[in-house]
């Protein structure tokens, strides 16, 4: 039972942390629960479908199908997170003002929230399919029904509990800093997912490693520990990263940071032009009134 519970806990933890950051990042957005719940449901359905066709996926592309599938899911999530953070960098301040004026009345762009629904679905899809496959393998290897029935809910509860703890911790951030903080968390999350995708592509021999082990911090914090696993999901921590993984991490973070700054500057410029036009119109109106 402990082995089953630990396996389920680690996989659920990865999905739960991503869902947590997405849920926090969409705080105050109308129909947020519907979007996130829909993403989880789609992910579970997709995980079942993937598990059913796991053999065909594994044998595809010269036996590298599973690695390429995982990399594709992760990179798709990176693109969607990137779209959201650049959108939020230009609309976040406006949303804060609305949230301070009328609680729970904020309406974000539906396309942006839909992107994060897809991120939730992809996270649950990847981790859920791995849980199903691992449990199938354990059952085939002799794990008893009692072990599975007791270990699965225990691991599931543990992973969800850690996700809730992080979520309520994020809600304690003052609202004026909230969207900035969650945007940066999403940037780090996207960079970490990109780095993990690079790892899968290296395993599939689709990318060079550029150094199989730049450093080794396993003695300090191993990937298998709960803290190491948590940091792996949230910021892309690797105890023994390959050079290509570091490149993917840095490029993703730099692209998203540049996109956020560009969108924010564009929003400020547009706001200044709008205020200038309003001031000019006001002056003209007063001039007409005095004549």
C-alpha positions as a printed NumPy array, in Angstrom:
array([[  0.   ,   0.   ,   0.   ],
       [  2.719,   2.598,   0.799],
       [  4.222,   2.159,  -2.679],
       [  0.872,   2.67 ,  -4.393],
       [  0.037,   5.677,  -2.205],
       [  3.44 ,   7.307,  -2.87 ],
       [  3.18 ,   6.77 ,  -6.623],
       [ -0.33 ,   8.245,  -6.809],
       [  0.659,  11.097,  -4.475],
       [  3.587,  12.165,  -6.658],
       [  1.591,  12.124,  -9.884],
       [ -1.452,  13.832,  -8.359],
       [  0.845,  16.398,  -6.737],
       [  2.204,  17.474, -10.129],
       [ -1.272,  17.99 , -11.573],
       [ -2.592,  19.563,  -8.344],
       [  0.169,  22.173,  -8.235],
       [ -0.488,  23.25 , -11.817],
       [ -4.253,  23.418, -11.185],
       [ -3.544,  25.419,  -8.007],
       [ -1.485,  28.068,  -9.785],
       [ -4.091,  28.33 , -12.551],
       [ -6.923,  28.63 , -10.004],
       [ -5.061,  31.356,  -8.132],
       [ -4.162,  33.209, -11.333],
       [ -7.848,  33.392, -12.306],
       [ -9.032,  34.659,  -8.914],
       [-12.188,  36.735,  -9.306],
       [-12.779,  35.699, -12.906],
       [-16.377,  34.889, -13.764],
       [-17.183,  31.168, -14.24 ],
       [-13.662,  30.229, -13.158],
       [-14.917,  27.102, -11.37 ],
       [-16.712,  25.93 , -14.488],
       [-13.602,  26.332, -16.642],
       [-11.258,  24.631, -14.166],
       [-13.742,  21.84 , -13.395],
       [-14.252,  21.316, -17.121],
       [-10.506,  21.153, -17.647],
       [-10.127,  18.517, -14.928],
       [-12.991,  16.457, -16.39 ],
       [-11.526,  16.646, -19.909],
       [ -8.125,  15.671, -18.557],
       [ -9.511,  12.611, -16.758],
       [-11.375,  11.475, -19.889],
       [ -8.259,  12.052, -21.981],
       [ -6.112,  10.11 , -19.498],
       [ -8.416,   7.107, -19.773],
       [ -8.269,   7.259, -23.576],
       [ -4.462,   7.565, -23.52 ],
       [ -4.207,   4.603, -21.151],
       [ -6.353,   2.49 , -23.474],
       [ -4.068,   3.247, -26.435],
       [ -0.845,   3.307, -24.39 ],
       [  0.678,   0.402, -26.313],
       [  0.17 ,   2.056, -29.689],
       [  1.553,   5.363, -28.385],
       [  4.628,   3.659, -26.904],
       [  5.454,   1.849, -30.145],
       [  4.931,   4.894, -32.373],
       [  7.866,   6.789, -33.914],
       [ 10.395,   4.034, -33.457],
       [  9.52 ,   3.316, -29.819],
       [  9.791,   6.951, -28.717],
       [  6.067,   7.646, -28.854],
       [  5.548,   8.08 , -25.093],
       [  8.4  ,  10.582, -24.757],
       [  7.211,  12.569, -27.775],
       [  3.628,  12.51 , -26.497],
       [  4.715,  13.859, -23.097],
       [  6.896,  16.526, -24.705],
       [  4.039,  17.626, -26.995],
       [  1.614,  17.942, -24.077],
       [  4.101,  19.978, -22.049],
       [  5.04 ,  22.32 , -24.902],
       [  1.354,  22.906, -25.711],
       [  0.821,  23.895, -22.069],
       [  3.831,  26.255, -22.265],
       [  2.343,  28.044, -25.292],
       [ -1.035,  28.462, -23.593],
       [  0.482,  29.729, -20.345],
       [  2.619,  32.137, -22.348],
       [ -0.441,  33.531, -24.102],
       [ -2.187,  34.05 , -20.783],
       [  0.665,  35.831, -18.985],
       [  1.208,  38.241, -21.874],
       [ -2.54 ,  38.957, -21.94 ],
       [ -2.598,  39.48 , -18.167],
       [  0.386,  41.833, -18.274],
       [ -1.787,  44.293, -20.189],
       [ -5.104,  43.661, -18.395],
       [ -4.054,  42.812, -14.834],
       [ -4.179,  46.349, -13.456],
       [ -7.621,  46.896, -14.937],
       [ -8.834,  43.677, -13.324],
       [ -7.423,  44.751,  -9.944],
       [ -9.35 ,  48.032, -10.135],
       [-12.574,  46.18 , -10.921],
       [-11.996,  43.672,  -8.124],
       [-11.443,  46.457,  -5.627],
       [-14.656,  48.193,  -6.71 ],
       [-17.042,  45.262,  -7.129],
       [-16.156,  41.893,  -5.594],
       [-16.553,  38.846,  -7.835],
       [-17.768,  40.934, -10.785],
       [-14.608,  40.757, -12.865],
       [-14.966,  39.401, -16.372],
       [-11.711,  38.353, -18.041],
       [-11.34 ,  37.658, -21.717],
       [-12.935,  34.282, -22.347],
       [-10.144,  33.249, -24.695],
       [ -7.529,  33.735, -21.972],
       [ -9.469,  31.694, -19.424],
       [-10.124,  29.018, -22.049],
       [ -6.37 ,  28.761, -22.601],
       [ -5.878,  27.977, -18.912],
       [ -8.719,  25.447, -19.05 ],
       [ -6.647,  23.672, -21.689],
       [ -3.551,  23.867, -19.435],
       [ -5.521,  22.189, -16.617],
       [ -6.812,  19.523, -19.001],
       [ -3.303,  18.809, -20.327],
       [ -1.847,  18.574, -16.816],
       [ -4.506,  16.13 , -15.654],
       [ -4.23 ,  14.235, -18.958],
       [ -0.491,  13.643, -18.639],
       [ -0.383,  12.805, -14.932],
       [ -3.654,  10.869, -15.002],
       [ -2.527,   8.658, -17.865],
       [  0.714,   7.908, -16.012],
       [ -1.21 ,   6.984, -12.856],
       [ -3.436,   4.586, -14.809],
       [ -0.461,   2.956, -16.541],
       [  1.576,   2.63 , -13.347],
       [ -1.339,   1.133, -11.439],
       [ -1.958,  -1.321, -14.274],
       [  1.69 ,  -2.329, -14.135],
       [  1.569,  -2.746, -10.36 ],
       [ -1.565,  -4.863, -10.608],
       [  0.09 ,  -7.017, -13.264],
       [  3.162,  -7.293, -11.046],
       [  1.179,  -8.745,  -8.161],
       [ -0.085,  -5.746,  -6.172],
       [ -3.177,  -6.8  ,  -4.231],
       [ -6.642,  -5.29 ,  -4.556],
       [ -6.491,  -4.075,  -0.952],
       [ -3.226,  -2.23 ,  -1.635],
       [ -4.747,  -0.502,  -4.657],
       [ -8.067,   0.353,  -2.994],
       [ -6.337,   1.811,   0.072],
       [ -3.29 ,   3.367,  -1.584],
       [ -5.025,   5.238,  -4.429],
       [ -7.373,   7.376,  -2.268],
       [ -4.599,   8.002,   0.256],
       [ -2.201,   9.273,  -2.417],
       [ -4.971,  11.254,  -4.104],
       [ -5.944,  12.943,  -0.837],
       [ -2.324,  13.806,  -0.059],
       [ -1.665,  15.42 ,  -3.436],
       [ -4.896,  17.418,  -3.361],
       [ -4.196,  18.558,   0.223],
       [ -0.805,  20.004,  -0.752],
       [ -2.447,  21.79 ,  -3.686],
       [ -5.087,  23.352,  -1.437],
       [ -2.418,  24.451,   1.048],
       [ -0.546,  26.292,  -1.712],
       [ -3.783,  27.796,  -3.051],
       [ -4.848,  29.297,   0.258],
       [ -1.316,  30.549,   0.797],
       [ -1.452,  32.388,  -2.526],
       [ -4.785,  33.988,  -1.602],
       [ -3.058,  35.746,   1.299],
       [ -1.113,  37.903,  -1.166],
       [ -2.507,  41.495,  -1.159],
       [ -4.697,  42.061,  -4.2  ],
       [ -2.547,  44.908,  -5.582],
       [  0.369,  42.469,  -5.9  ],
       [ -1.659,  39.352,  -6.617],
       [ -1.683,  39.252, -10.43 ],
       [  1.989,  40.224, -10.643],
       [  2.912,  37.399,  -8.252],
       [  0.799,  34.771, -10.005],
       [  2.019,  35.922, -13.421],
       [  5.592,  35.324, -12.323],
       [  4.614,  31.935, -10.921],
       [  3.134,  31.056, -14.308],
       [  6.333,  32.178, -16.055],
       [  8.423,  29.911, -13.798],
       [  5.902,  27.108, -14.266],
       [  6.088,  27.445, -18.062],
       [  9.903,  27.512, -17.983],
       [  9.917,  24.363, -15.861],
       [  7.488,  22.561, -18.165],
       [  9.616,  23.56 , -21.149],
       [ 12.717,  22.158, -19.459],
       [ 10.923,  18.896, -18.694],
       [  9.768,  18.679, -22.316],
       [ 13.386,  19.066, -23.409],
       [ 14.268,  16.133, -21.137],
       [ 11.711,  13.928, -22.888],
       [ 12.99 ,  14.99 , -26.317],
       [ 16.541,  14.122, -25.235],
       [ 15.342,  10.675, -24.125],
       [ 13.721,  10.226, -27.55 ],
       [ 17.011,  11.228, -29.234],
       [ 15.308,  14.165, -30.914],
       [ 17.577,  16.701, -29.225],
       [ 21.249,  16.649, -28.176],
       [ 21.843,  16.733, -24.423],
       [ 24.635,  19.345, -24.537],
       [ 25.996,  17.825, -21.364],
       [ 24.133,  15.046, -19.604],
       [ 24.783,  16.478, -16.15 ],
       [ 25.728,  20.122, -15.676],
       [ 25.664,  19.695, -11.884],
       [ 24.461,  17.241,  -9.278],
       [ 22.582,  18.524,  -6.217],
       [ 21.012,  15.175,  -5.31 ],
       [ 22.925,  15.258,  -2.019],
       [ 21.11 ,  18.494,  -1.135],
       [ 17.673,  17.92 ,  -2.668],
       [ 16.768,  14.906,  -4.776],
       [ 14.123,  14.896,  -7.485],
       [ 12.349,  12.052,  -5.695],
       [ 11.714,  13.984,  -2.462],
       [  8.407,  15.766,  -1.901],
       [ 10.105,  19.176,  -1.826],
       [ 12.164,  18.339,  -4.894],
       [  9.07 ,  17.153,  -6.738],
       [  7.184,  20.305,  -5.77 ],
       [  9.998,  22.583,  -6.937],
       [ 10.311,  20.519, -10.116],
       [  6.701,  21.335, -10.996],
       [  6.668,  24.965,  -9.85 ],
       [ 10.05 ,  26.168, -11.134],
       [ 11.551,  23.266, -13.105],
       [ 14.086,  22.157, -10.494],
       [ 16.389,  19.351, -11.66 ],
       [ 19.057,  17.822,  -9.457],
       [ 21.026,  16.703, -12.542],
       [ 19.96 ,  18.826, -15.525],
       [ 21.192,  18.449, -19.079],
       [ 22.524,  21.488, -20.901],
       [ 19.611,  21.525, -23.356],
       [ 17.14 ,  21.588, -20.472],
       [ 18.807,  24.698, -19.087],
       [ 18.671,  26.322, -22.533],
       [ 14.933,  25.59 , -22.838],
       [ 14.31 ,  26.982, -19.347],
       [ 16.221,  30.216, -19.992],
       [ 14.776,  30.81 , -23.481],
       [ 11.195,  30.259, -22.296],
       [ 11.607,  32.554, -19.289],
       [ 13.275,  35.242, -21.433],
       [ 10.613,  35.112, -24.165],
       [  7.754,  35.354, -21.659],
       [  9.462,  38.131, -19.678],
       [ 10.056,  40.12 , -22.881],
       [  6.459,  39.547, -24.012],
       [  5.091,  40.705, -20.663],
       [  7.187,  43.874, -20.681],
       [  6.234,  44.64 , -24.288],
       [  2.51 ,  44.174, -23.66 ],
       [  2.638,  46.248, -20.478],
       [  4.469,  49.086, -22.26 ],
       [  1.995,  48.929, -25.11 ],
       [ -0.912,  49.159, -22.667],
       [  0.626,  52.186, -20.918],
       [  1.195,  53.889, -24.266],
       [ -2.393,  53.23 , -25.366],
       [ -3.71 ,  54.54 , -22.038],
       [ -1.634,  57.726, -22.372],
       [ -2.943,  58.334, -25.897],
       [ -6.515,  57.793, -24.725],
       [ -6.107,  60.275, -21.86 ],
       [ -4.545,  62.791, -24.249],
       [ -7.497,  62.503, -26.65 ],
       [ -9.954,  62.872, -23.776],
       [ -8.151,  65.973, -22.497],
       [ -8.14 ,  67.517, -25.98 ],
       [-11.842,  66.795, -26.401],
       [-12.577,  68.323, -22.983],
       [-10.688,  71.507, -23.863],
       [-12.574,  71.817, -27.149],
       [-15.892,  71.295, -25.354],
       [-15.128,  74.061, -22.842],
       [-14.037,  76.365, -25.657],
       [-17.335,  75.813, -27.464],
       [-19.308,  76.398, -24.258],
       [-17.648,  79.802, -23.631],
       [-18.387,  81.096, -27.128]])
